[in-house]
Amino acid sequence: MTTEGLWSAQDGGPELVQLLTPEGERCEHPDYAFDLDDEAIKGFYRDMVLTRRVDAEAIALQRQGELGIWASLLGQEAAQIGSGRAVRPQDFIFPTYREHGVAWCKGIDPLALISLFRGVDHGSWDPEDVNFHLYTIVIGAQTLHATGYAMGMQRDGCVGTGDPDRDAAVLAYFGDGASSQGDVNESFIWASVFNTPIVFFLQNNQWAISAPQEKQSRIPLYRRAHGFGFSGVRVDGNDVLACYAVTKAALQQAREGGGPMLIEAFTYRMGAHTTTDDPTRYRLQDELEHWKLKDPLARVKAYLTRGGLVDDDFFTALEAEADELAAHVRTGTLSMPEPDLGAAFDRVYAEMTPELRAQQQWFRDYHASFQDAAPEGATHSAEVAR
């Protein structure tokens, strides 16, 4: 591989927007600037630390048999916190199944995410309350939902009015693997042709499960937007300042009626695709070690400590807060009630039909029959398992 190829593959290439280096040094970019103060950066660091702790606790819970599966965000905290903190209350977000950091920015209790992966429900938060859609498991499908929602915003007169409290945009997340899906490309067409107020946020973590980036595209992914008629930009996905600045600018452009934009956050998946995956089967340890040097938390910590912006008490207090949050996640998970399987019938139609109600009653009676048949002292779950 040439030096140029190595630079492009491992570091994002010369076109990468970066405002904070891996060594924790601030730098400038001609098109994007970070306009918040150091207190905001301390807040971003707190967000990333707590989000990473939730992620670690969820992985431990899955390994102990308490969750069916978990999709880790390890290494992608800066991309999610930076972009998540750039939205306004009236903007609407469409996530995949890995945007735990963005959910944190929207004030969603981590237990609401845990319950989904535990199989207790299909998502317990109301998207209309927090402007954050339910997780989408079907790869790329949420980009079509997001584009349609953005078109609705146009028709509701929520774009280009000049009123900062009214103008809104959509932020749609997906991964590098999803960029090859038909749904994503169809959403690009519609968003471009109708000039919809949407920002596509592509977290390029280098691996679509076991397929590396070079097996997905011959060009940098952000350039794909040009073929559909709108602009794209590649940002250092491990730089929380740059992710914030670029997302903020893109959302504002969309709110003003400037149309869609594709942001490729060039980052890296430090862990497995999900807890069912073994990344050691398809990637080298040297690659992982290379990206550990670009850890999104480490560079912010370096900036804060070198500048004397925090002291040991800050980190001690944050560690205690993380421990408390982890205890909340673990205790809350273990105390979750068994799901009401019959409730699935309640969410098929806006109003229950007589036929569906009869099916629901049959299902409840059938399910109860297992409990009735259980021998004395046996639990329901144990009897069903047998």
C-alpha positions as CSV (number, residue, x, y, z in Angstrom):
1,M,0.0,0.0,0.0
2,T,1.3,3.5,-0.8
3,T,1.8,6.2,1.8
4,E,-1.1,8.1,0.3
5,G,-3.3,4.9,0.6
6,L,-2.3,4.4,4.2
7,W,-3.1,8.0,5.0
8,S,-6.5,7.7,3.4
9,A,-7.4,4.3,4.9
10,Q,-6.3,5.0,8.5
11,D,-6.4,8.7,9.1
12,G,-9.2,10.0,6.9
13,G,-7.1,11.7,4.2
14,P,-6.2,15.4,3.9
15,E,-9.8,16.4,3.4
16,L,-10.7,15.5,7.0
17,V,-12.2,18.2,9.1
18,Q,-10.4,18.2,12.5
19,L,-10.5,20.8,15.3
20,L,-8.8,18.7,18.1
21,T,-5.9,16.5,17.3
22,P,-5.3,13.0,18.9
23,E,-2.7,14.7,21.1
24,G,-5.4,17.1,22.5
25,E,-4.3,20.2,20.6
26,R,-6.8,22.7,19.2
27,C,-6.5,23.5,15.5
28,E,-8.4,25.6,13.0
29,H,-10.3,24.9,9.8
30,P,-11.2,27.4,7.1
31,D,-14.9,26.4,6.9
32,Y,-15.8,25.1,10.3
33,A,-15.2,26.6,13.8
34,F,-16.1,25.4,17.3
35,D,-18.0,28.3,18.9
36,L,-18.5,27.1,22.4
37,D,-16.4,27.6,25.5
38,D,-14.3,25.2,27.6
39,E,-17.2,24.5,30.0
40,A,-19.0,23.0,27.0
41,I,-16.0,20.8,26.2
42,K,-16.0,19.6,29.8
43,G,-19.7,18.8,29.4
44,F,-18.9,16.9,26.2
45,Y,-16.3,14.9,28.0
46,R,-18.7,14.0,30.8
47,D,-21.2,12.9,28.2
48,M,-18.7,10.6,26.5
49,V,-17.5,9.1,29.8
50,L,-21.0,8.3,31.0
51,T,-22.0,7.0,27.7
52,R,-19.0,4.7,27.5
53,R,-19.8,3.4,31.0
54,V,-23.4,2.6,30.1
55,D,-22.0,0.7,27.1
56,A,-19.6,-1.3,29.2
57,E,-22.3,-2.2,31.7
58,A,-24.6,-3.3,29.0
59,I,-22.0,-5.6,27.5
60,A,-21.4,-7.1,30.9
61,L,-25.1,-7.7,31.4
62,Q,-25.3,-9.4,28.0
63,R,-22.4,-11.6,28.8
64,Q,-24.1,-12.6,32.0
65,G,-27.3,-13.6,30.1
66,E,-29.4,-10.6,31.1
67,L,-29.6,-9.1,27.5
68,G,-30.3,-11.0,24.3
69,I,-27.8,-8.8,22.4
70,W,-26.1,-5.4,22.6
71,A,-24.7,-3.2,19.9
72,S,-21.6,-1.4,21.3
73,L,-20.7,2.2,20.5
74,L,-17.1,1.9,21.9
75,G,-14.9,4.3,19.9
76,Q,-17.8,6.3,18.4
77,E,-18.7,8.4,21.4
78,A,-17.3,11.7,19.9
79,A,-19.3,11.2,16.7
80,Q,-22.5,10.7,18.6
81,I,-22.1,13.3,21.4
82,G,-20.8,16.0,19.0
83,S,-23.6,15.6,16.6
84,G,-26.2,15.0,19.2
85,R,-25.4,18.2,21.0
86,A,-25.7,20.2,17.8
87,V,-29.5,19.7,17.4
88,R,-32.2,22.1,18.4
89,P,-35.3,21.0,20.3
90,Q,-37.5,21.1,17.2
91,D,-35.1,19.0,15.1
92,F,-36.0,15.3,14.7
93,I,-33.5,12.4,14.9
94,F,-33.8,9.0,13.2
95,P,-31.2,6.6,14.7
96,T,-30.1,3.1,13.9
97,Y,-29.6,0.7,16.8
98,R,-26.3,2.0,18.1
99,E,-26.9,5.7,18.8
100,H,-26.8,5.3,22.6
101,G,-24.8,8.6,22.9
102,V,-27.4,10.5,20.8
103,A,-30.2,9.1,23.0
104,W,-28.2,10.3,26.0
105,C,-28.1,13.8,24.5
106,K,-31.9,13.7,24.2
107,G,-32.4,12.8,27.8
108,I,-33.5,9.2,27.3
109,D,-32.9,7.0,30.3
110,P,-30.4,4.2,29.3
111,L,-32.8,1.7,30.7
112,A,-35.2,2.6,27.9
113,L,-32.6,1.3,25.5
114,I,-31.7,-1.7,27.7
115,S,-35.3,-2.8,27.8
116,L,-35.3,-3.1,24.0
117,F,-32.2,-5.4,24.0
118,R,-33.6,-7.3,26.9
119,G,-36.8,-8.1,25.0
120,V,-39.1,-6.3,27.4
121,D,-40.5,-4.0,24.7
122,H,-39.9,-2.6,21.3
123,G,-38.8,0.8,22.6
124,S,-40.5,2.4,25.6
125,W,-40.0,6.1,24.8
126,D,-42.4,8.3,22.9
127,P,-40.7,9.7,19.8
128,E,-42.9,12.8,19.8
129,D,-41.9,13.7,23.3
130,V,-38.2,13.7,22.7
131,N,-38.0,14.1,18.9
132,F,-35.9,10.9,18.7
133,H,-37.4,8.0,16.7
134,L,-37.3,4.4,18.0
135,Y,-34.3,2.3,17.1
136,T,-34.4,0.8,13.6
137,I,-33.0,-2.7,13.2
138,V,-33.6,-3.0,9.4
139,I,-30.4,-1.7,7.9
140,G,-30.9,1.7,6.2
141,A,-34.7,1.8,6.5
142,Q,-34.6,4.8,8.8
143,T,-33.1,7.0,6.1
144,L,-36.4,6.7,4.1
145,H,-38.4,7.4,7.2
146,A,-36.3,10.4,7.9
147,T,-36.5,11.8,4.3
148,G,-40.3,11.5,4.4
149,Y,-40.4,13.2,7.7
150,A,-38.3,16.0,6.4
151,M,-40.6,16.4,3.4
152,G,-43.4,16.7,5.9
153,M,-41.6,19.5,7.6
154,Q,-41.4,21.4,4.3
155,R,-45.1,21.1,3.8
156,D,-45.8,22.2,7.4
157,G,-43.9,25.4,6.8
158,C,-41.1,24.6,9.2
159,V,-38.2,25.4,6.9
160,G,-36.7,28.6,5.7
161,T,-39.0,31.0,7.6
162,G,-36.2,32.8,9.4
163,D,-37.7,32.0,12.8
164,P,-35.0,30.1,14.8
165,D,-37.6,28.7,17.1
166,R,-39.7,27.2,14.2
167,D,-37.3,26.2,11.4
168,A,-36.3,22.6,11.9
169,A,-34.3,19.8,10.2
170,V,-33.9,16.0,10.4
171,L,-30.7,14.2,11.4
172,A,-30.5,10.6,10.1
173,Y,-27.9,8.2,11.3
174,F,-26.5,5.1,9.5
175,G,-23.3,3.2,9.0
176,D,-20.8,2.5,6.3
177,G,-22.4,-0.8,5.6
178,A,-25.8,0.7,5.2
179,S,-24.5,3.2,2.6
180,S,-24.6,0.3,0.2
181,Q,-28.2,-0.5,0.8
182,G,-30.9,0.5,-1.7
183,D,-33.0,2.3,0.9
184,V,-30.2,4.8,1.6
185,N,-29.5,5.5,-2.0
186,E,-33.3,6.0,-2.7
187,S,-33.4,8.4,0.3
188,F,-30.5,10.3,-1.3
189,I,-32.5,10.7,-4.5
190,W,-35.6,11.9,-2.8
191,A,-33.8,14.3,-0.5
192,S,-31.9,15.8,-3.3
193,V,-34.7,16.2,-5.8
194,F,-37.1,17.7,-3.2
195,N,-34.3,19.7,-1.5
196,T,-35.4,18.3,1.9
197,P,-34.1,19.7,5.2
198,I,-32.1,16.6,6.2
199,V,-28.6,15.8,7.3
200,F,-27.4,12.3,6.7
201,F,-24.9,11.4,9.4
202,L,-22.8,8.4,8.3
203,Q,-20.7,6.9,11.0
204,N,-17.9,5.2,9.1
205,N,-16.5,2.8,11.7
206,Q,-14.5,1.0,8.9
207,W,-16.3,-2.4,9.2
208,A,-19.7,-3.5,8.0
209,I,-19.6,-6.4,10.4
210,S,-16.7,-8.3,8.7
211,A,-16.6,-6.3,5.4
212,P,-13.9,-3.7,5.4
213,Q,-14.4,-0.2,3.9
214,E,-12.4,-1.0,0.8
215,K,-14.8,-3.8,-0.1
216,Q,-17.7,-1.3,0.1
217,S,-16.6,1.7,-2.0
218,R,-13.8,2.7,-4.4
219,I,-14.1,6.4,-3.2
220,P,-14.5,8.1,0.2
221,L,-18.1,7.7,1.2
222,Y,-18.8,11.4,1.6
223,R,-18.2,11.8,-2.1
224,R,-21.2,9.7,-2.9
225,A,-23.4,12.7,-2.1
226,H,-22.0,14.6,-5.1
227,G,-23.5,12.0,-7.5
228,F,-26.9,12.6,-6.1
229,G,-26.6,16.4,-6.4
230,F,-25.8,17.6,-2.9
231,S,-22.7,18.3,-0.8
232,G,-20.8,15.9,1.5
233,V,-18.0,16.4,4.0
234,R,-15.7,14.1,5.9
235,V,-15.1,14.9,9.6
236,D,-12.8,13.3,12.1
237,G,-15.3,11.1,13.9
238,N,-13.1,10.9,17.0
239,D,-13.0,14.6,17.4
240,V,-16.1,15.7,19.3
241,L,-15.5,19.4,18.6
242,A,-15.3,18.9,14.8
243,C,-18.4,16.6,14.9
244,Y,-20.3,19.3,16.7
245,A,-19.2,22.2,14.5
246,V,-19.9,20.4,11.2
247,T,-23.2,19.0,12.3
248,K,-24.3,22.4,13.6
249,A,-23.5,24.0,10.3
250,A,-25.2,21.3,8.2
251,L,-28.4,21.4,10.3
252,Q,-28.5,25.2,10.0
253,Q,-28.1,25.0,6.2
254,A,-31.0,22.5,6.1
255,R,-33.2,24.6,8.4
256,E,-32.7,27.6,6.1
257,G,-33.8,25.7,3.1
258,G,-30.4,24.8,1.7
259,G,-31.2,21.2,1.3
260,P,-29.6,17.9,2.4
261,M,-26.0,17.3,3.3
262,L,-24.0,14.1,3.9
263,I,-21.5,14.0,6.8
264,E,-19.1,11.1,7.0
265,A,-17.8,10.8,10.5
266,F,-14.5,8.9,10.0
267,T,-14.2,6.8,13.1
268,Y,-13.5,3.3,14.2
269,R,-15.5,0.5,16.0
270,M,-13.2,-0.4,18.9
271,G,-15.3,-3.4,19.9
272,A,-17.4,-6.1,18.1
273,H,-20.2,-5.3,15.8
274,T,-22.6,-6.7,18.4
275,T,-22.0,-9.1,21.3
276,T,-22.6,-12.0,18.9
277,D,-19.6,-11.0,16.8
278,D,-15.9,-11.9,17.1
279,P,-13.8,-9.2,15.4
280,T,-10.6,-11.1,15.9
281,R,-11.6,-13.4,13.0
282,Y,-11.4,-10.7,10.4
283,R,-9.2,-7.8,11.5
284,L,-5.7,-7.4,12.8
285,Q,-4.7,-6.3,16.3
286,D,-2.3,-3.8,14.8
287,E,-5.2,-2.0,13.3
288,L,-7.0,-1.8,16.6
289,E,-3.8,-0.5,18.3
290,H,-3.5,2.2,15.7
291,W,-7.0,3.5,16.5
292,K,-6.5,3.3,20.2
293,L,-4.1,6.2,19.8
294,K,-7.0,8.2,18.5
295,D,-9.4,7.4,21.3
296,P,-12.1,10.2,21.4
297,L,-12.1,10.4,25.2
298,A,-8.3,10.5,25.6
299,R,-7.8,13.5,23.3
300,V,-10.4,15.6,25.2
301,K,-8.9,14.6,28.5
302,A,-5.5,15.6,27.2
303,Y,-6.8,19.0,26.2
304,L,-8.5,19.6,29.6
305,T,-5.5,18.6,31.7
306,R,-2.8,20.3,29.6
307,G,-4.8,23.5,29.7
308,G,-5.3,23.3,33.5
309,L,-9.1,23.4,32.9
310,V,-9.8,20.6,35.3
311,D,-8.2,19.0,38.4
312,D,-8.2,15.6,40.0
313,D,-11.4,16.4,41.8
314,F,-13.2,16.7,38.4
315,F,-12.2,13.2,37.3
316,T,-12.9,11.7,40.8
317,A,-16.4,13.2,40.8
318,L,-17.0,12.0,37.3
319,E,-15.9,8.5,38.1
320,A,-18.3,8.4,41.0
321,E,-21.1,9.6,38.8
322,A,-20.3,6.9,36.3
323,D,-20.3,4.3,39.1
324,E,-23.7,5.6,40.2
325,L,-25.1,5.4,36.6
326,A,-23.7,1.9,36.1
327,A,-25.5,0.8,39.3
328,H,-28.7,2.4,38.0
329,V,-28.4,0.5,34.8
330,R,-27.7,-2.8,36.5
331,T,-30.4,-2.5,39.2
332,G,-32.9,-1.3,36.7
333,T,-32.2,-4.1,34.3
334,L,-32.5,-6.8,36.8
335,S,-35.8,-5.4,38.2
336,M,-37.5,-5.1,34.8
337,P,-40.8,-7.0,34.7
338,E,-41.5,-9.8,32.3
339,P,-43.0,-8.5,29.1
340,D,-46.8,-8.7,28.5
341,L,-46.7,-10.7,25.3
342,G,-50.4,-10.0,24.6
343,A,-49.7,-6.3,24.5
344,A,-48.3,-6.7,20.9
345,F,-51.9,-6.9,19.7
346,D,-52.6,-3.4,21.1
347,R,-50.2,-1.8,18.7
348,V,-51.3,-3.2,15.4
349,Y,-54.0,-0.6,14.6
350,A,-55.0,2.7,16.2
351,E,-58.2,1.1,17.2
352,M,-58.5,-2.6,18.1
353,T,-60.7,-4.6,15.7
354,P,-63.1,-7.3,17.0
355,E,-61.1,-10.0,15.1
356,L,-57.8,-8.8,16.6
357,R,-59.3,-8.6,20.1
358,A,-60.5,-12.2,19.7
359,Q,-57.0,-13.3,18.6
360,Q,-55.5,-11.5,21.6
361,Q,-57.8,-13.2,24.0
362,W,-57.0,-16.6,22.5
363,F,-53.3,-15.9,22.8
364,R,-53.6,-14.8,26.5
365,D,-55.6,-18.0,27.3
366,Y,-53.1,-20.1,25.5
367,H,-50.2,-18.5,27.3
368,A,-51.9,-18.8,30.7
369,S,-52.5,-22.5,30.1
370,F,-48.7,-23.1,30.6
371,Q,-48.9,-21.6,34.0
372,D,-52.0,-23.6,34.9
373,A,-50.3,-26.8,33.9
374,A,-47.1,-26.1,35.8
375,P,-46.4,-28.5,38.7
376,E,-46.4,-27.0,42.2
377,G,-43.2,-25.1,42.9
378,A,-42.2,-24.8,39.2
379,T,-41.8,-21.4,37.7
380,H,-43.6,-20.4,34.5
381,S,-40.4,-19.7,32.7
382,A,-38.9,-23.0,33.7
383,E,-41.9,-24.9,32.5
384,V,-42.0,-23.1,29.2
385,A,-38.3,-23.8,28.7
386,R,-38.9,-27.5,29.2
